[in-house]
């Protein structure tokens, strides 16, 4: 048989004696660390120091730019001369390759079309700049492709 459980009256959840605490709903302003004068003073000091540092840095940057421009002006004629020398070397390589390629063709003279000058109205010692593909005709494909890509974008 089941044992009898003693009867306990139910315990009701009630407010504590004296009632609940009041719910705080009033606005709590944030804590002020700086006053208006402190903020403006800090701004003025930081701006003044920043402008001083900027002035010193700008002088150094301008001095470096002048030095770099001077170096570029000095080296530019050397670079142009090297570019021109390489251009003439490539023209020489093209003529040598043409001579090697057409050595078995009777009546072929290098720089002419079967003995006829291509440019009849120009003096013999005039340099005629070849077109792009003609200039790279006897060079490797990699340098042609690299230069062709640059040519398209310039």
Buried (B, 14 or more C-beta within 10 A) or exposed (E): EEEEEEEEEEEEEEEEEEEEEEEEEEEEEEEEEEEEEEEEEEEEEEEEEEEEEEEEEEEEEEEEEEEEEEEEEEEEEEEEEEEEEEBEEBBEEBEEBBEEEEEEEEEBBBEEEEEEEEEEEEEEEEEEEBEEEEBBEBBEEEEBEEBEEEEEEE
